């Protein structure tokens, strides 16, 4: 990348020593300094217009909370800052809704609305790092200074936090809105919807019922044919047996009539 002659010796990012020399961070702590960035620490925690007491808060899944930095920042008109949430926080499912650019001329704390997209509580403590900031030098922008005292900035953040729900995508409110929309439908539209559901169910189950009925009717006809065939086979087998013995049922009856009856008076021969 080629820079204009007046910028050839200008670094793209200020080092930690340069940040200190320019006096950009006010109220800094030693653990916040890194070779080319500064880690802002949690100053206060705000939820729905109320500052959390005790210095610790467990952010539940889908919960939203505001965090204000303990430090203040004073950017000259030739420096722009970039704030990003700490990598450890994002790895555990916490994201910031309003991170980004810190304009030249800004003088005051920084804040962010945090959302827990994880499936477990995330502990937040005052004094721990949450923002990582790097600073880009550039030619003077001529920006006017915008200054916010810490107390004033905190009050404004308290007001902003009341505009947010306690959870991301408030499910109770969303369900209520959906049900209200459904109940507010015109009566004819509601009836049309019900009839549409009924026709849809008929379209699904009518072919199934017809197929079951036709299968049952076909099976019954086949059963009747099978019974008739069995009766025919039994009649044929009876005729075949009579032919094989050389007699007919009528012959058997004639023999029985011609046989003499036994003499009841005669005894056994001597």
C-alpha positions as CSV (number, residue, x, y, z in Angstrom):
1,X,0.0,0.0,0.0
2,X,1.4,3.4,-1.0
3,X,0.7,6.5,1.2
4,X,1.0,10.2,0.4
5,X,4.4,11.6,1.1
6,X,3.2,13.3,4.3
7,X,2.0,9.9,5.7
8,X,4.9,7.6,4.7
9,X,6.3,7.6,8.2
10,X,3.0,7.3,10.0
11,X,2.1,4.0,11.7
12,X,-1.2,2.4,11.0
13,X,-1.8,1.5,14.7
14,X,-0.5,3.2,17.8
15,X,1.6,1.1,20.1
16,X,0.9,0.9,23.8
17,X,3.6,3.5,24.5
18,X,2.2,5.9,22.0
19,X,-1.3,5.5,23.5
20,X,0.2,6.4,26.9
21,X,2.2,9.3,25.4
22,X,-0.9,10.8,23.9
23,X,-2.9,10.5,27.2
24,X,-5.8,8.8,25.5
25,X,-6.7,6.5,28.4
26,X,-7.8,8.1,31.7
27,X,-8.0,6.1,34.9
28,X,-6.1,3.2,33.3
29,X,-5.0,0.1,35.2
30,X,-1.8,-1.8,34.6
31,X,-3.5,-5.1,33.6
32,X,-5.3,-3.3,30.8
33,X,-2.1,-2.4,28.8
34,X,-1.0,-4.6,25.9
35,X,1.7,-4.0,23.2
36,X,-0.7,-2.2,20.8
37,X,-4.1,-2.1,22.5
38,X,-5.7,-1.3,25.8
39,X,-8.4,-3.5,27.5
40,X,-11.1,-1.4,29.1
41,X,-12.6,-2.8,32.3
42,X,-16.1,-3.1,33.6
43,X,-17.1,0.0,35.7
44,X,-20.8,-0.6,36.3
45,X,-23.5,-3.1,35.2
46,X,-27.0,-1.8,34.3
47,X,-30.1,-3.8,33.7
48,X,-33.5,-2.3,32.7
49,X,-32.6,1.1,34.1
50,X,-31.2,-0.1,37.4
51,X,-27.5,-0.4,38.3
52,X,-26.6,-3.8,39.6
53,X,-25.2,-3.7,43.2
54,X,-22.5,-5.9,44.5
55,X,-20.2,-5.8,41.4
56,X,-21.3,-9.2,40.0
57,X,-24.1,-10.3,37.8
58,X,-24.8,-13.6,36.1
59,X,-26.2,-12.9,32.6
60,X,-28.7,-15.7,31.8
61,X,-29.2,-17.2,28.3
62,X,-30.8,-14.6,26.0
63,X,-30.4,-12.0,28.7
64,X,-29.4,-8.4,27.9
65,X,-27.3,-6.1,30.1
66,X,-25.4,-2.9,29.7
67,X,-21.8,-2.4,30.8
68,X,-20.0,0.9,31.2
69,X,-16.2,1.2,31.2
70,X,-14.4,2.3,34.4
71,X,-12.0,4.3,32.2
72,X,-12.6,7.4,30.2
73,X,-11.0,8.1,26.8
74,X,-9.8,11.3,25.3
75,X,-9.1,11.0,21.6
76,X,-7.4,13.8,19.7
77,X,-8.7,14.8,16.3
78,X,-6.0,12.8,14.5
79,X,-6.8,9.4,16.2
80,X,-9.8,7.1,15.7
81,X,-10.4,4.2,18.0
82,X,-11.9,0.7,17.3
83,X,-13.5,-1.2,20.2
84,X,-14.2,-4.9,20.1
85,X,-15.5,-7.3,22.7
86,X,-12.9,-9.6,24.4
87,X,-12.4,-12.8,22.5
88,X,-13.0,-14.9,25.6
89,X,-16.5,-13.4,26.0
90,X,-17.4,-14.1,22.4
91,X,-16.1,-17.7,22.7
92,X,-18.6,-18.3,25.5
93,X,-21.6,-17.0,23.5
94,X,-21.7,-13.3,24.6
95,X,-21.9,-10.7,21.9
96,X,-22.0,-6.9,22.0
97,X,-24.7,-5.0,20.1
98,X,-23.0,-1.7,19.6
99,X,-19.2,-2.1,19.4
100,X,-17.3,-0.3,16.7
101,X,-15.8,3.1,16.0
102,X,-14.7,5.6,18.6
103,X,-14.7,9.0,16.9
104,X,-11.9,11.6,17.0
105,X,-12.7,14.1,19.6
106,X,-14.6,11.7,21.9
107,X,-14.0,12.3,25.6
108,X,-15.8,10.0,28.0
109,X,-16.5,6.4,28.9
110,X,-17.6,3.6,26.6
111,X,-20.5,1.2,27.0
112,X,-22.1,-1.7,25.3
113,X,-25.3,-3.7,25.4
114,X,-24.4,-7.4,25.9
115,X,-26.5,-10.4,24.9
116,X,-25.8,-14.0,26.1
117,X,-26.4,-16.3,23.2
118,X,-25.0,-19.2,25.2
119,X,-26.9,-22.0,27.0
120,X,-25.7,-21.2,30.5
121,X,-25.2,-18.1,32.7
122,X,-22.3,-15.9,32.0
123,X,-20.7,-14.1,35.1
124,X,-19.8,-10.4,34.7
125,X,-17.7,-8.7,37.3
126,X,-16.7,-5.1,37.8
127,X,-12.9,-4.6,37.2
128,X,-12.5,-7.3,34.7
129,X,-11.5,-6.5,31.0
130,X,-14.4,-6.5,28.5
131,X,-13.4,-4.2,25.6
132,X,-10.2,-4.3,23.6
133,X,-9.4,-1.0,22.0
134,X,-6.8,-0.1,19.3
135,X,-6.2,3.4,17.9
136,X,-5.4,4.5,14.4
137,X,-3.5,7.7,13.8
138,X,-4.4,9.8,10.7
139,X,-4.3,13.4,9.5
140,X,-6.1,15.9,11.6
141,X,-9.9,15.6,11.0
142,X,-10.9,18.9,12.5
143,X,-13.6,17.2,14.5
144,X,-15.2,19.0,17.4
145,X,-14.7,17.6,20.8
146,X,-17.7,15.7,22.4
147,X,-17.3,15.4,26.1
148,X,-19.4,13.3,28.5
149,X,-18.7,13.2,32.2
150,X,-18.9,9.7,33.7
151,X,-22.0,10.4,35.9
152,X,-23.8,12.1,33.0
153,X,-22.9,9.2,30.7
154,X,-24.1,6.6,33.2
155,X,-27.5,8.4,33.6
156,X,-27.9,8.4,29.8
157,X,-27.1,4.7,29.7
158,X,-29.6,4.0,32.4
159,X,-32.3,5.7,30.3
160,X,-31.2,3.8,27.1
161,X,-31.3,0.5,29.0
162,X,-35.0,0.9,29.8
163,X,-35.8,0.8,26.1
164,X,-34.5,-2.8,25.9
165,X,-36.3,-5.9,26.8
166,X,-34.8,-8.0,29.6
167,X,-34.2,-10.8,27.1
168,X,-33.3,-11.0,23.4
169,X,-36.4,-11.8,21.3
170,X,-38.8,-11.6,24.2
171,X,-40.8,-14.8,23.6
172,X,-43.7,-13.9,25.8
173,X,-44.3,-10.6,24.0
174,X,-43.8,-12.3,20.6
175,X,-46.3,-15.0,21.3
176,X,-48.8,-12.4,22.6
177,X,-48.4,-10.4,19.4
178,X,-48.9,-13.4,17.2
179,X,-52.0,-14.5,19.0
180,X,-53.5,-11.0,18.9
181,X,-52.9,-10.9,15.1
182,X,-54.7,-14.2,14.7
183,X,-57.6,-13.2,16.8
184,X,-58.0,-9.9,15.0
185,X,-58.5,-11.6,11.7
186,X,-62.0,-10.9,10.0
187,X,-64.6,-13.6,10.8
188,X,-64.8,-14.6,7.2
189,X,-61.1,-15.1,6.9
190,X,-61.1,-17.2,10.1
191,X,-63.8,-19.4,8.7
192,X,-62.0,-19.7,5.4
193,X,-58.9,-20.7,7.2
194,X,-60.8,-23.4,9.1
195,X,-62.4,-24.8,6.0
196,X,-59.1,-24.8,4.2
197,X,-57.7,-26.9,7.0
198,X,-60.6,-29.3,6.8
199,X,-60.2,-29.7,3.0
200,X,-56.5,-30.2,3.4
201,X,-57.2,-33.0,5.9
202,X,-59.7,-34.6,3.6
203,X,-57.3,-34.4,0.7
204,X,-54.8,-36.3,2.8
205,X,-57.0,-39.0,4.4
206,X,-59.7,-39.6,1.7
207,X,-57.3,-41.4,-0.7
208,X,-56.1,-43.5,2.2
209,X,-59.6,-44.5,3.3
210,X,-60.6,-45.3,-0.3
211,X,-57.6,-47.5,-0.8
212,X,-58.3,-49.4,2.5
213,X,-62.0,-50.0,1.4
214,X,-61.1,-51.2,-2.1
215,X,-58.5,-53.6,-0.7
216,X,-61.0,-55.0,1.8
217,X,-63.7,-55.5,-0.9
218,X,-61.2,-57.2,-3.2
219,X,-60.1,-59.5,-0.5
220,X,-63.6,-60.5,0.3
221,X,-64.4,-61.4,-3.3
222,X,-61.2,-63.4,-3.5
223,X,-62.1,-65.3,-0.3
224,X,-65.6,-66.3,-1.7
225,X,-63.9,-67.5,-4.9
226,X,-61.5,-69.6,-2.9
227,X,-64.3,-71.1,-0.8
228,X,-66.1,-72.1,-4.0
229,X,-63.0,-73.7,-5.5
230,X,-62.5,-75.7,-2.3
231,X,-66.1,-77.0,-2.4
232,X,-65.6,-78.0,-6.1
233,X,-62.4,-79.8,-5.2
234,X,-64.1,-81.7,-2.4
235,X,-67.0,-82.8,-4.7
236,X,-64.5,-83.9,-7.3
237,X,-62.4,-85.9,-4.8
238,X,-65.6,-87.7,-3.6
239,X,-66.5,-88.8,-7.1
240,X,-63.0,-90.0,-7.8
241,X,-63.0,-92.2,-4.7
242,X,-66.3,-93.8,-5.7
243,X,-65.0,-94.5,-9.2
244,X,-61.8,-96.1,-7.9
245,X,-63.8,-98.6,-5.7
246,X,-66.1,-99.6,-8.6
247,X,-69.2,-98.8,-6.7
248,X,-71.6,-95.9,-6.5
249,X,-73.5,-94.9,-3.5
250,X,-76.6,-96.5,-5.1
251,X,-74.8,-99.8,-5.4
252,X,-73.9,-99.8,-1.7
253,X,-77.6,-99.2,-0.8
254,X,-78.7,-102.2,-3.1
255,X,-76.2,-104.5,-1.4
256,X,-77.4,-103.6,2.0
257,X,-81.0,-104.4,1.0
258,X,-80.2,-107.8,-0.6
259,X,-78.2,-109.2,2.3
260,X,-80.3,-111.8,4.4
261,X,-81.1,-110.9,8.0
262,X,-79.4,-113.1,10.6
263,X,-81.5,-115.9,12.3
264,X,-82.1,-114.9,15.8
265,X,-83.3,-118.5,16.9
266,X,-80.4,-120.6,15.6
267,X,-77.5,-121.1,17.9
268,X,-74.0,-121.7,17.1
269,X,-73.2,-124.9,15.2
270,X,-71.9,-127.8,17.1
